[in-house]
Amino acid sequence: MATRQLALDSRPLTPVPAVPEKPTRPPTVPAPPAPVPPAPAAVESLFRPARTPNWVGPGDRWARAWGVPAAWPQPAAPRAVGAEPTGPALPPTPEELATIRAVLAAVRPVADRAMAHFHALVFLRHPELRAMFPAAMDEQRELLFRAFEQCVRHADDPAALRGYLAPMGRGHRRYGVLPGHYASAEECLVQALARFGGAVWDERAEAACRRLLALVSRLLVEGLDEARSAPAWWQAEVVAHRQSAEDTAVLTLRPDQAYPFRAGQWAAVETPWWPRVWRPYSFGSAPRPDGLLTLHVKAVPAGWVSNALVHRARPGDVLRLGAAEGGMTVDHAAGENLLCLGGGTGIGPVVALVEEVAAHGAAGRRVEVFYGARRAAGLYRLAELRQLAERNPWLTVRPVLSEEDGGAGGALSGQLPEVVARYAPWHGYTACLSGPAAMVRAGAAALRRCGMPAGSVRYDQPV
């Protein structure tokens, strides 16, 4: 048997390094870097941050109600957003507008899928923007497509388009929207339209849609800039909560700082129970010397915010308010007669208008109020209005019941628009309508049939 020879490694051995001596001094720790001063806020409030009884700040009970930490961190700047729109944006030509309408018609049958694709693109490319939206996105998809339809409808009327988009841009401030976000959304919307535009989508369609969306972005930025002199939102503590009728509550709020508004206006409201879900509510009283605000809210089926305000909110809870909006206000210098139609909780802004007229002086004007409800129990502010009428001879109040006979209460019977039409003509009057959307539409149509000019019929449709 052969014997194997072991080969010896002839390479020199690597010397083992000596063990270093044990240190006698602690290692030197470098000094921490100098703190970087926080960047100035993008928007500086016009109100002084004095510690008044209504003051709100880090660590107070209002901040704790919203889960805000005691030391508020500086918000991180959004990353990877588009550039702020610059330069003039021209409206589309008639040929381009016809192309855009063809794209709209092609996308309409699959609008929900198209808008879902748009939001998916936005959140995939800019995940930091997801926090601006509510958890449930079905309503957002519907609102987005409806807004796109309105933009196409008013694309050939720059004044009407600006009137539609400027309030929307102002409202976007309460979500934390920045000008650069619109360019990012514009690019994602173009790609969503391209995916679902079908055979009508080509280079001409893309160019036409980009021209319209550039104009939309510019007008939204203008609205956003208009609101920079005021806070993005106010915090308001519920100081009183009263059930006034079936599924109806009157909330008295104390804002954290001065809140400017006019009788007849409305504000978007957010509750801590449904973050990033805002709903518009009109103010139920004129501005008060103590600064308190009043909201009249009726809980509607599947109404997240309304049910929370009516059945869950209690004194001490904190809400958020957007800036006051709406043009259903009184021009006290004009002195025109007023015809006010208020249905259900829509009587709130009507009472506010009456209170403001009383505070400024009627100056020879007449105010006619028609207060409608289904049943007598729904006329929860009738006694208050009648007291105002007793003190002010220029005010006439007529209650109307649609499902009950007025009887001894003196209420008229019938649908509110039909009853108002019986007292026509209304020459020399300006009408203010507030209440359920169906009642407002029917009331406006009835007044136009009675000969009232369209410009004299006023109501708000919050964006």
VOMI-212265 format. One record per residue (C-alpha): residue in three letters; x, y, z. Coordinates in steps of 0.1 Angstrom, whole numbers, plus 5000, padded with zeros to 4 digits. Example, Ala and Ser with C-alpha at 12.3 -4.5 7.8 and 13.67 -1.06 7.14 Angstrom:
BEGIN
ALA512349555078/SER513749895071/
This chain:
BEGIN
MET500050005000/ALA501450344990/THR502250585018/ARG500950955014/GLN503451225021/LEU502151535039/ALA503351855023/LEU504552115048/ASP503552475043/SER506752665039/ARG505153015041/PRO506253235070/LEU503853275100/THR502053615104/PRO503153765137/VAL500353815162/PRO499954185171/ALA500654285207/VAL497754345230/PRO497354725236/GLU497654865270/LYS494454935290/PRO493455295285/THR493755515315/ARG491555805302/PRO487955785288/PRO487655845251/THR486956195239/VAL483256245229/PRO482756505202/ALA480556795210/PRO477056775197/PRO476256985165/ALA474857325171/PRO470957315169/VAL469557425136/PRO466857685142/PRO463457575129/ALA462357705096/PRO459757985098/ALA456157875093/ALA454857905058/VAL451858095071/GLU451958335100/SER448658385118/LEU447458745121/PHE446258675156/ARG448758725185/PRO449458395204/ALA448558555238/ARG447558315267/THR443958425269/PRO441258205284/ASN440658075249/TRP444458015242/VAL445457685227/GLY448957545227/PRO451257245234/GLY450057035262/ASP446657195268/ARG443456985270/TRP442357085235/ALA445656955221/ARG445256635242/ALA441756585228/TRP443356555193/GLY446256345205/VAL448856605197/PRO452056555217/ALA453156815243/ALA455956935221/TRP454656995186/PRO457156875160/GLN457957085131/PRO456056935101/ALA458256775075/ALA458256935041/PRO456556725015/ARG458956544993/ALA458956474956/VAL455956704948/GLY455656884916/ALA456757244910/GLU454457534918/PRO452557644887/THR454257944870/GLY453358164841/PRO449958234826/ALA447557954819/LEU445357994789/PRO441857844786/PRO441457564760/THR440357664724/PRO436857564712/GLU438457264693/GLU440357154724/LEU437257194745/ALA435356964722/THR438156704725/ILE438056734763/ARG434356674763/ALA434756364742/VAL437356234768/LEU434856314796/ALA432156124778/ALA434455824774/VAL435555824810/ARG432155884826/PRO430855514825/VAL434055404843/ALA434555724864/ASP434855534897/ARG437655314884/ALA439455604867/MET439455814899/ALA440555514919/HIS443455474895/PHE444255844899/HIS444355814937/ALA446455494935/LEU449055684914/VAL449155974938/PHE449655754969/LEU452155534952/ARG454355824940/HIS453756054970/PRO452855835000/GLU453156135023/LEU449956275008/ARG447855985020/ALA447456155054/MET445456435038/PHE442656205028/PRO440056015048/ALA440255645053/ALA437155575031/MET437855704995/ASP434555634978/GLU433155974984/GLN436456134974/ARG436355964940/GLU432856094934/LEU433756444944/LEU436856444922/PHE435056344891/ARG432256584898/ALA434756864901/PHE436356764868/GLU432956774852/GLN432357124865/CYS435757244853/VAL434957114818/ARG431457274819/HIS432957624828/ALA436157584807/ASP434957844782/ASP433958094809/PRO437058204829/ALA435058404854/ALA432758114862/LEU435657874864/ARG437458104888/GLY434358144909/TYR434057774912/LEU437757694919/ALA438757984942/PRO436657864971/MET437857514966/GLY441457624967/ARG440757824999/GLY439257515014/HIS442257305005/ARG444357495031/ARG442757305059/TYR444056985045/GLY447657115044/VAL447757145006/LEU450757324991/PRO450957484956/GLY453357214943/HIS450856934951/TYR448557044922/ALA451256974896/SER451656624910/ALA447956564909/GLU447756704874/GLU450256454861/CYS448556164878/LEU445156274865/VAL446456294829/GLN447655934832/ALA444355814847/LEU442455974818/ALA444855824793/ARG444255474808/PHE440455504807/GLY439955744778/GLY439555464752/ALA439855534715/VAL439355914719/TRP442655954737/ASP445556064716/GLU448256334715/ARG445656604708/ALA443456494737/GLU446456484760/ALA447556834750/ALA443956974754/CYS443556814789/ARG446956934800/ARG445957294790/LEU442757274810/LEU444357114840/ALA447157384840/LEU444457654841/VAL442657464869/SER445957434889/ARG446657804885/LEU443157904897/LEU443357664927/VAL446757814937/GLU445158164935/GLY442458044959/LEU445057884982/ASP447058214983/GLU443958414991/ALA443458225023/ARG447058255036/SER446358565057/ALA444158355080/PRO444658025099/ALA444157705080/TRP441557605106/TRP440357705140/GLN439857475171/ALA436557525188/GLU435457385221/VAL431857265226/VAL430557465255/ALA426857375252/HIS424957095235/ARG421157095235/GLN418756865218/SER416157095202/ALA414056855182/GLU414056495170/ASP417656415158/THR418556785159/ALA421056955182/VAL422157305188/LEU425857335195/THR427557645211/LEU431257665203/ARG434057875216/PRO436857915191/ASP440457935202/GLN440958275185/ALA438958545169/TYR436758395142/PRO435458645116/PHE432158565098/ARG428958715086/ALA425358615092/GLY424258375064/GLN427758215059/TRP428857865067/ALA431957675077/ALA433357325071/VAL433457125104/GLU435756825113/THR435256615143/PRO437956405162/TRP435856095155/TRP436056115117/PRO439456275109/ARG439756445075/VAL436056425069/TRP434656785067/ARG431056885064/PRO429557235058/TYR427257385085/SER425657735085/PHE425957955115/GLY422757975135/SER423258325149/ALA424758655139/PRO428258745153/ARG428058775191/PRO430059015214/ASP431258715234/GLY432658545202/LEU430658225207/LEU429358045176/THR426157845171/LEU425557545148/HIS422157375142/VAL422757015131/LYS420256745121/ALA421456385121/VAL420856235087/PRO421055865077/ALA424655745071/GLY425756095080/TRP429056035098/VAL429656395110/SER426056495116/ASN425456185138/ALA428656245157/LEU427756605164/VAL424156525174/HIS424556205194/ARG428256195205/ALA429556545210/ARG429456685245/PRO430656995263/GLY434456985264/ASP434956815231/VAL436956995205/LEU436057045168/ARG437857205139/LEU436457485118/GLY437457595083/ALA437257965074/ALA433758115069/GLU432558085033/GLY429358185014/GLY427858494999/MET424258475012/THR424858795032/VAL422859115035/ASP424059435019/HIS422959685046/ALA423759985024/ALA421359864997/GLY418259835019/GLU416459584997/ASN413459395011/LEU414259035021/LEU412258715015/CYS413758435036/LEU412858065032/GLY414157835059/GLY413457465061/GLY414457245091/THR417857335104/GLY418157575075/ILE416257825097/GLY419657885114/PRO421158125089/VAL417758285084/VAL417558375121/ALA421158495118/LEU420258725090/VAL417258865109/GLU419458925140/GLU421959115119/VAL419359335103/ALA417959415137/ALA421459495150/HIS422259725120/GLY418759875117/ALA416059785091/ALA416360125074/GLY412860095059/ARG413259745046/ARG410659465050/VAL411759105060/GLU409358815053/VAL410258485068/PHE408658155058/TYR409657885083/GLY408957525071/ALA408957185087/ARG407056855084/ARG405456865118/ALA404957125145/ALA407656975166/GLY410157065139/LEU409457445143/TYR411857455173/ARG412857825167/LEU409357955160/ALA408958115195/GLU412258295191/LEU411258425157/ARG407958545170/GLN409558735198/LEU411858905172/ALA408758995152/GLU407059145183/ARG410059375188/ASN410559465152/PRO407459565131/TRP409359525099/LEU409559145104/THR406758905094/VAL407058535103/ARG404858265087/PRO405257895098/VAL404457625073/LEU403757255079/SER403957005051/GLU402556695069/GLU400256845095/ASP397357085096/GLY398457425110/GLY395257445131/ALA395157675161/GLY398957725159/GLY398557955130/ALA400757755107/LEU400057735070/SER399657395054/GLY401457275023/GLN404957255008/LEU407057555016/PRO407757664980/GLU404057634970/VAL403057845001/VAL405558114992/ALA404258124957/ARG400658194969/TYR401958534983/ALA403458644950/PRO404358874935/TRP407658954952/HIS408659254933/GLY411559444950/TYR412559154972/THR415758954974/ALA415258594984/CYS417558395007/LEU416958015007/SER418457775032/GLY417557415040/PRO417557065024/ALA418857074988/ALA415456954974/MET413657234991/VAL416157494980/ARG415857384944/ALA412057374944/GLY411957714962/ALA414257874937/ALA412257734907/ALA408957854923/LEU410258204928/ARG411558224892/ARG408158114880/CYS406658394900/GLY408758644881/MET411658704905/PRO414858754886/ALA417458484889/GLY419958724903/SER417658804932/VAL417458444943/ARG420358364966/TYR421458044983/ASP424757874990/GLN426057534976/PRO429157464997/VAL432057314978/
